[in-house]
Amino acid sequence: MNNEIIIAKNLTKKYGTLLAVKNISFKIRKGDFFGFLGPNGAGKTTTVKMLTGLTSISAGKVKIFNKDIIKDAKFIKKRIGVVEDISNLFPDLTVYDNLLFMAKAFGVNYHTIREEIMNYLEMFNLSNKIKFKFLSLSRGQKRIVSIVSSLIHSPEILFLDEPTLGLDINVRNKVHQLLLQLNKQKNITIFLTSHYFEEVEKLCNRISVINKGSLIFDGNINKLKTLFPGDKVVSIELTKPINEAKVSKYFAHFKIKKNKLSITGDDVTVILRKIDKFVKDNKLKIKEINTEGNKLEDLFLRLLKQDER
């Protein structure tokens, strides 16, 4: 018996003459932590809205729990949680009243889940904000409360549209901890969109990449690496900032950030030999050097560049 919990087939969305999502298809298994990547305007949020019944579908089909998102929307929505890019909570209600409203909307007795909800809030040091109006919270606090509110009815699938955007690194790590706990311990299937590549590498066992409305990759990160099999990255930190014009005389593929230089190539030995010459010719000193495989961000950018050809 297959365990595909989300199936999108030939999914398409038009806004007038604009084709925002173009005939995309993918399947997500129960228990997957699925990352959906793409540049701004690629169609990520539109896809999430179609999958969750928050916008109409121009063509194609979505099945969740083997039910049609249009015909069986009520059944599906009771079993999924959604954290949109813009919160749907009421600004003039307190955190408590928002959570109580969400519980009633899903037919849940709030008092039976109060302890679990308070534990989630305590995890982010927000239990003392329970009587504060939602509008008075910081942007990061609003994101956390939105995530917690999506868990009120114990969903089997959680859709998260850039949930950690704007959060500081400590809070973001706590969100990661919570999401991994939900995925591993409660077997909640998670559909995540994010611009934080290290976040996706840390959390997701599968990814898809969308560009200009079309799906250009579907699989795991190791599969993505096989598309660029020879790539190795050598990173060096120098004692002073680097001149890009000088670097370009030695290396074809590189990135500079102040005094840090990352060089991509298919032979580490050749790269190291060129680095040695570059450093000596320009009378530079190396503080640190590291060799590694390509990171997801580099693979993503190369995939987009390949798609543009």
C-alpha positions as CSV (number, residue, x, y, z in Angstrom):
1,M,0.0,0.0,0.0
2,N,1.5,3.3,-1.0
3,N,1.8,6.0,1.7
4,E,1.5,9.1,-0.5
5,I,-0.4,11.7,1.6
6,I,-0.2,14.6,-0.9
7,I,-0.5,14.3,-4.6
8,A,-0.3,17.2,-7.0
9,K,-0.9,16.4,-10.7
10,N,-0.6,18.9,-13.5
11,L,-1.3,21.8,-11.0
12,T,-1.7,25.1,-12.8
13,K,-2.7,28.6,-11.6
14,K,-3.5,31.6,-13.9
15,Y,-4.1,35.2,-12.8
16,G,-5.6,36.7,-16.0
17,T,-3.0,36.2,-18.6
18,L,-0.2,35.5,-16.1
19,L,0.6,31.8,-15.7
20,A,1.9,31.7,-12.1
21,V,2.2,27.9,-11.7
22,K,2.7,25.8,-14.8
23,N,1.5,22.2,-14.9
24,I,3.6,20.9,-11.9
25,S,3.3,17.4,-10.4
26,F,4.8,15.9,-7.3
27,K,4.0,13.4,-4.5
28,I,4.8,13.6,-0.8
29,R,4.8,10.6,1.5
30,K,3.4,10.4,5.0
31,G,6.1,11.5,7.4
32,D,8.1,13.4,4.9
33,F,9.8,16.7,5.8
34,F,9.4,18.3,2.4
35,G,11.2,21.5,1.4
36,F,9.8,23.7,-1.4
37,L,12.4,26.1,-2.8
38,G,12.4,28.8,-5.4
39,P,13.3,32.5,-5.9
40,N,10.9,35.2,-5.1
41,G,7.9,35.2,-7.4
42,A,8.6,31.6,-8.5
43,G,5.1,30.3,-7.4
44,K,5.8,28.8,-3.9
45,T,3.1,30.7,-2.0
46,T,0.6,30.2,-4.8
47,T,1.3,26.5,-4.8
48,V,0.8,26.3,-1.0
49,K,-2.5,28.2,-1.3
50,M,-3.8,25.7,-4.0
51,L,-2.7,22.7,-1.9
52,T,-4.5,24.0,1.2
53,G,-7.7,25.2,-0.6
54,L,-7.0,28.9,0.0
55,T,-7.1,29.8,-3.7
56,S,-8.8,28.2,-6.7
57,I,-7.0,25.8,-9.1
58,S,-7.0,26.8,-12.7
59,A,-6.2,23.3,-13.9
60,G,-4.9,20.0,-12.5
61,K,-5.7,18.1,-9.3
62,V,-4.7,18.0,-5.7
63,K,-5.4,15.0,-3.5
64,I,-4.7,15.0,0.2
65,F,-5.4,11.9,2.3
66,N,-6.6,10.5,-1.1
67,K,-9.4,13.1,-1.1
68,D,-9.9,15.9,-3.6
69,I,-9.0,19.3,-2.2
70,I,-12.1,20.9,-3.9
71,K,-14.7,18.2,-3.4
72,D,-13.5,17.2,0.1
73,A,-12.2,20.5,1.4
74,K,-13.9,20.4,4.7
75,F,-12.6,16.9,5.5
76,I,-9.0,17.9,4.5
77,K,-8.9,21.3,6.3
78,K,-9.8,19.6,9.6
79,R,-6.7,17.5,9.4
80,I,-4.1,20.0,8.2
81,G,-2.4,23.0,9.8
82,V,-1.4,26.1,7.8
83,V,1.0,28.9,8.7
84,E,0.7,31.5,5.9
85,D,3.3,34.1,5.0
86,I,0.9,36.7,6.5
87,S,-0.8,35.6,9.8
88,N,-4.5,35.0,9.8
89,L,-4.9,35.7,13.5
90,F,-7.0,38.6,14.8
91,P,-4.8,41.6,15.8
92,D,-7.3,43.0,18.4
93,L,-7.7,39.7,20.3
94,T,-5.4,38.5,22.9
95,V,-3.1,35.5,22.3
96,Y,-5.4,33.5,24.6
97,D,-8.6,34.5,22.7
98,N,-7.0,33.8,19.4
99,L,-6.0,30.3,20.5
100,L,-9.5,29.8,22.0
101,F,-11.1,30.9,18.8
102,M,-8.9,28.5,16.8
103,A,-9.8,25.6,19.1
104,K,-13.6,26.4,18.8
105,A,-13.2,26.6,14.9
106,F,-11.8,23.1,14.9
107,G,-14.2,21.7,17.5
108,V,-11.5,21.2,20.0
109,N,-12.0,21.7,23.8
110,Y,-9.2,24.1,24.5
111,H,-8.9,23.1,28.1
112,T,-7.9,19.5,27.1
113,I,-4.9,20.8,25.1
114,R,-4.1,23.9,27.2
115,E,-1.1,22.3,28.9
116,E,0.5,21.3,25.6
117,I,-0.1,24.7,24.1
118,M,1.4,26.4,27.1
119,N,4.4,24.2,26.9
120,Y,4.9,25.3,23.3
121,L,4.6,29.0,24.3
122,E,7.0,28.4,27.3
123,M,9.5,26.9,24.9
124,F,9.7,30.3,23.3
125,N,9.3,32.3,26.5
126,L,5.9,33.5,25.4
127,S,3.7,32.1,28.1
128,N,3.7,35.5,29.8
129,K,2.2,37.0,26.7
130,I,-1.0,35.0,26.8
131,K,-3.1,38.0,27.8
132,F,-1.4,40.4,25.4
133,K,-3.2,41.6,22.2
134,F,-1.7,39.9,19.2
135,L,-1.0,43.3,17.5
136,S,1.3,44.3,20.5
137,L,3.6,41.4,19.8
138,S,6.9,41.7,17.9
139,R,7.0,40.2,14.4
140,G,8.9,37.2,15.6
141,Q,6.5,36.6,18.5
142,K,3.6,36.8,16.0
143,R,5.2,34.1,13.9
144,I,5.6,31.8,16.9
145,V,2.0,32.2,18.1
146,S,0.9,31.6,14.5
147,I,2.8,28.3,14.5
148,V,1.4,27.3,17.8
149,S,-2.1,28.1,16.7
150,S,-1.7,25.8,13.7
151,L,-1.1,22.9,16.1
152,I,-4.4,23.4,18.1
153,H,-6.2,20.5,16.4
154,S,-3.2,18.1,16.2
155,P,-2.9,18.2,12.3
156,E,-1.5,15.3,10.4
157,I,0.1,17.7,7.8
158,L,1.6,21.0,8.5
159,F,2.1,23.6,5.7
160,L,4.6,26.3,6.6
161,D,5.2,29.3,4.3
162,E,8.6,30.8,5.4
163,P,7.8,30.3,9.1
164,T,11.2,31.5,10.4
165,L,11.5,34.7,8.2
166,G,12.6,37.6,10.4
167,L,13.4,35.4,13.5
168,D,16.7,35.7,15.2
169,I,19.0,32.7,15.1
170,N,18.2,31.5,18.7
171,V,14.5,31.5,18.1
172,R,14.9,30.0,14.7
173,N,16.8,27.1,16.2
174,K,14.0,26.5,18.7
175,V,11.5,26.5,15.8
176,H,13.7,23.8,14.1
177,Q,13.7,21.8,17.3
178,L,9.9,22.0,17.6
179,L,9.4,21.0,13.9
180,L,11.8,18.1,14.1
181,Q,10.0,16.9,17.3
182,L,6.6,17.1,15.5
183,N,8.0,15.3,12.5
184,K,9.9,12.6,14.2
185,Q,7.9,11.9,17.4
186,K,4.4,12.6,16.1
187,N,5.0,11.6,12.4
188,I,3.5,14.9,11.2
189,T,4.1,15.4,7.5
190,I,5.6,18.9,7.0
191,F,5.6,21.0,3.8
192,L,8.1,23.9,4.2
193,T,8.9,26.9,2.0
194,S,12.0,28.7,3.0
195,H,14.8,31.0,1.8
196,Y,17.2,29.7,4.4
197,F,19.2,27.0,2.7
198,E,20.9,25.8,5.9
199,E,17.4,25.4,7.4
200,V,16.3,23.2,4.5
201,E,19.5,21.1,4.7
202,K,19.0,20.6,8.4
203,L,15.3,19.7,8.3
204,C,14.2,18.3,5.0
205,N,14.6,14.7,3.7
206,R,13.1,15.8,0.3
207,I,13.0,19.0,-1.8
208,S,11.5,20.3,-4.9
209,V,12.6,23.5,-6.7
210,I,10.3,25.8,-8.6
211,N,11.4,28.5,-11.0
212,K,9.1,30.8,-13.0
213,G,6.2,28.6,-12.2
214,S,7.8,25.3,-13.4
215,L,9.1,22.5,-11.3
216,I,12.8,22.1,-12.2
217,F,13.9,19.5,-9.6
218,D,12.3,16.9,-7.3
219,G,14.2,14.5,-5.1
220,N,16.6,14.6,-2.2
221,I,19.7,16.8,-1.8
222,N,22.1,13.9,-2.7
223,K,20.2,13.5,-6.0
224,L,20.7,17.2,-6.6
225,K,24.4,16.8,-6.0
226,T,24.6,14.2,-8.7
227,L,23.5,16.8,-11.3
228,F,26.9,18.6,-10.6
229,P,29.0,15.6,-9.6
230,G,32.5,17.1,-9.9
231,D,31.9,20.2,-7.8
232,K,34.1,20.8,-4.8
233,V,34.4,24.1,-2.9
234,V,37.6,25.4,-1.3
235,S,37.0,28.3,1.1
236,I,39.8,30.5,2.4
237,E,39.9,33.4,4.8
238,L,42.6,36.0,4.3
239,T,44.0,38.6,6.6
240,K,42.5,41.5,4.5
241,P,39.7,42.1,1.9
242,I,40.2,40.8,-1.6
243,N,40.0,42.6,-4.9
244,E,37.5,40.8,-7.2
245,A,39.3,41.9,-10.4
246,K,42.5,40.2,-9.2
247,V,40.7,37.0,-8.1
248,S,39.0,36.7,-11.6
249,K,42.5,36.3,-13.2
250,Y,43.0,33.1,-11.3
251,F,39.5,31.5,-10.9
252,A,36.4,31.1,-13.1
253,H,33.9,30.3,-10.4
254,F,34.2,32.1,-7.1
255,K,32.3,34.1,-4.5
256,I,33.8,36.9,-2.3
257,K,32.5,38.2,1.0
258,K,35.0,40.7,2.5
259,N,38.1,38.8,3.2
260,K,36.5,35.3,2.5
261,L,36.9,33.6,-0.8
262,S,35.1,30.4,-2.0
263,I,36.3,28.7,-5.1
264,T,34.4,26.0,-7.0
265,G,36.0,23.4,-9.3
266,D,36.2,19.7,-10.0
267,D,39.7,19.1,-8.8
268,V,40.7,20.2,-5.3
269,T,44.4,19.7,-6.0
270,V,44.3,22.2,-9.0
271,I,42.3,24.7,-6.9
272,L,44.8,24.5,-4.0
273,R,47.7,25.0,-6.5
274,K,46.0,28.1,-7.9
275,I,45.3,29.4,-4.4
276,D,49.0,29.1,-3.6
277,K,50.0,31.1,-6.6
278,F,47.2,33.7,-6.1
279,V,48.3,34.2,-2.5
280,K,52.0,34.5,-3.3
281,D,51.5,36.7,-6.3
282,N,49.4,39.2,-4.3
283,K,51.4,38.9,-1.1
284,L,48.5,37.7,0.9
285,K,48.3,35.5,4.1
286,I,45.7,32.8,4.7
287,K,44.0,32.7,8.1
288,E,41.9,29.6,7.5
289,I,41.2,27.1,4.7
290,N,38.4,24.5,4.3
291,T,37.5,22.0,1.6
292,E,33.9,20.7,1.3
293,G,31.3,19.5,-1.2
294,N,28.9,22.0,-2.6
295,K,26.3,23.5,-0.2
296,L,22.6,23.6,-1.1
297,E,22.7,27.3,-1.8
298,D,25.4,26.8,-4.4
299,L,23.5,23.8,-6.0
300,F,20.3,25.9,-6.0
301,L,21.9,28.8,-7.8
302,R,23.6,26.5,-10.4
303,L,20.2,24.8,-11.0
304,L,18.6,28.1,-11.6
305,K,21.4,29.1,-13.9
306,Q,21.1,25.9,-15.8
307,D,17.3,26.4,-16.2
308,E,17.9,29.9,-17.7
309,R,19.8,28.4,-20.6
